Every structure is written in C-alpha cells, then in structure tokens.
Amino acid sequence: MLAGDILTDDAGYRVIEAVNADEALIMLESRHDVRLVFTDVNMPGSLNGFALARIVDMRFPGIKVIVTSGLARPGVGDLPKGKRFLPKPYAPSALITMVQEMLGETAKPAMVPLDTVTVEQGSPVLPTAIKIRRMHSGIGAVGGLAQPLPGPEE
C-alpha cells in the first residue's frame, strides 16, 4: 500500500500530491492548510528529499517533514532539527504513528467522506500532507520511490 493511501484510507488525512519537490514548494506557497510534508529521498527533479526538508524548514518553519528511503540514510546536517526520517520498509502503523506524533495527535482523526463535506476556501477539514510521486513513469512511485507495478495478468 502506498503512503498516500495509508494516510488517506487508514488514518483519515487529506493528501495533496506533487510530482516533484519544485511542485511541492509551489503548493506550499499557495496553500496555508498544509501541516506536514512526506517525501522520499530519491525523487524526480532537481532536489532530493533532504534538500526539500531543509528548504521547508527555512521557508515554512511550522510545517513538519518526514523523509523516507529504503536506500539512503540521513547524514550529519541532512535533516533539520525536528524533521524526521522513516526507514523503509515500514509498517503502515509506523507511518500513521509518526504522522500523529509530529502533528501532536494521539488518536486517529475522524473519518469523514470527503464527497459529503462542503469546504470553504482556506478552511481545512482534516490535517493535510503532501505526497510526492512521479506520474506517467511506467512505475508506481510515492515520494520518488520506484515501486514495480504488478505484471499483466495472464
């Protein structure tokens, strides 16, 4: 299960997707309801997840960041203070728990079907996160992590 699906389906968060770090930063400039960014270290574009975490820390200090990877581990100075790293593979419950801890929540948010909610511009219903993924690549990706798609059924 992909991280965005875990956070949406299992934990009740509203997830906004960005293709790469540059798009995520543009979204952060235009939205004021984002509370957490979840990204992989490896992703398309000019920035990796550690660089994105540092930029978010400088430009949006109130936004929490979780960086994940199955290949890289943070070195000295890679993650600013207060930003977290979640090594892969991880259990869905580990991701949900880390998000809840970072957002200061102890229980699962209420599950509200989004199609039944009327939301005014700038009025968040649920905490929001950004999931970075690569589109149209021939591989499934979340946070830039390539995951093989299932082969064709025979």
C-alpha positions in Angstrom: 0.0 0.0 0.0 1.3 3.4 -0.9 1.9 6.1 1.8 -0.7 8.4 0.4 -3.3 5.6 0.5 -2.3 4.7 4.0 -2.7 8.3 5.2 -6.0 8.8 3.4 -7.7 5.4 3.8 -6.3 4.2 7.1 -5.8 7.4 9.0 -8.3 9.8 7.5 -5.9 12.5 6.3 -6.4 14.6 3.2 -3.4 14.1 1.0 -2.3 16.5 -1.7 0.1 15.1 -4.3 3.0 16.8 -6.1 5.1 15.4 -8.9 8.4 16.7 -7.5 9.9 19.0 -4.9 9.6 22.1 -7.1 5.8 21.5 -7.4 5.5 20.8 -3.7 7.2 24.1 -2.9 4.8 25.9 -5.3 1.9 24.3 -3.5 3.3 25.3 -0.1 3.5 28.9 -1.3 -0.2 28.9 -2.3 -1.8 26.8 0.4 -1.9 27.6 4.1 -3.6 24.3 5.3 -0.6 22.0 4.8 0.8 20.8 8.2 3.2 18.0 7.1 5.2 17.0 4.0 6.1 13.4 3.4 8.7 12.7 0.8 11.2 10.1 -0.3 14.9 11.0 -0.5 15.0 10.0 -4.2 12.6 11.7 -6.5 12.5 13.3 -9.9 13.6 16.9 -10.3 16.5 19.0 -9.1 16.0 18.4 -5.3 16.1 15.3 -3.2 14.1 14.8 -0.1 16.8 16.0 2.3 17.1 19.3 0.3 13.3 19.6 0.3 13.3 19.2 4.1 15.9 21.9 4.6 14.0 24.3 2.3 10.7 23.6 4.0 12.4 24.2 7.4 13.8 27.6 6.2 10.7 28.9 4.3 7.9 27.2 6.2 9.1 26.5 9.7 5.7 25.5 11.1 5.4 22.6 8.6 6.5 19.2 9.7 8.5 16.9 7.4 9.0 13.2 7.3 11.6 11.9 4.8 11.8 8.2 3.9 14.1 5.9 1.9 15.0 2.3 1.5 18.4 3.2 0.1 19.7 6.4 1.8 20.1 7.3 5.5 20.4 10.8 6.8 23.9 12.0 7.4 25.1 14.9 9.6 23.2 18.0 8.6 20.8 16.2 6.1 17.7 16.8 8.3 17.0 20.0 10.2 16.1 19.7 13.9 12.5 18.5 14.3 12.3 16.8 10.9 12.1 13.0 11.0 13.3 10.1 9.0 11.3 6.8 8.5 13.4 4.0 7.0 11.8 1.6 4.5 10.3 -0.8 4.6 7.9 0.4 7.3 4.6 -0.8 8.6 1.5 1.3 7.8 1.0 1.7 11.5 4.6 3.1 11.9 3.8 5.8 9.3 0.5 6.7 10.9 2.0 6.8 14.4 4.9 9.1 13.2 2.5 11.5 11.5 0.2 11.6 14.6 3.2 12.2 16.8 4.5 15.0 14.6 1.1 16.7 14.4 0.6 16.3 18.2 -2.3 13.9 17.8 -2.9 10.9 19.9 -5.9 9.4 18.2 -6.9 8.7 14.6 -8.7 11.7 13.1 -12.4 11.3 12.4 -13.2 9.6 9.1 -15.4 11.9 7.1 -16.3 11.0 3.5 -14.8 14.0 1.5 -17.7 13.9 -1.0 -20.1 14.8 1.8 -18.2 17.8 3.1 -18.6 21.3 1.9 -15.3 23.2 2.5 -14.8 26.9 2.1 -11.5 28.0 0.5 -8.8 28.1 3.2 -10.9 26.1 5.8 -9.2 22.7 6.3 -11.4 19.8 7.4 -8.7 17.4 8.1 -4.9 17.8 8.5 -3.2 17.9 5.2 0.0 16.4 3.9 1.8 16.4 0.6 2.8 13.2 -1.0 5.4 13.4 -3.7 5.0 11.0 -6.6 6.2 10.6 -10.2 3.5 10.4 -12.8 3.4 8.5 -16.1 6.7 6.8 -15.5 5.8 3.2 -16.1 6.4 2.5 -12.4 4.4 3.2 -9.3 6.0 5.9 -7.2 5.4 7.7 -3.9 7.9 10.2 -2.7 10.0 9.4 -5.7 10.4 5.7 -4.6 10.0 3.5 -7.6 7.9 0.5 -6.9 7.3 -2.1 -9.6 3.8 -2.3 -10.9 2.2 -5.7 -11.0 2.8 -7.5 -14.2 -0.1 -8.1 -16.6 -2.5 -10.8 -15.6 -2.3 -14.0 -17.7 
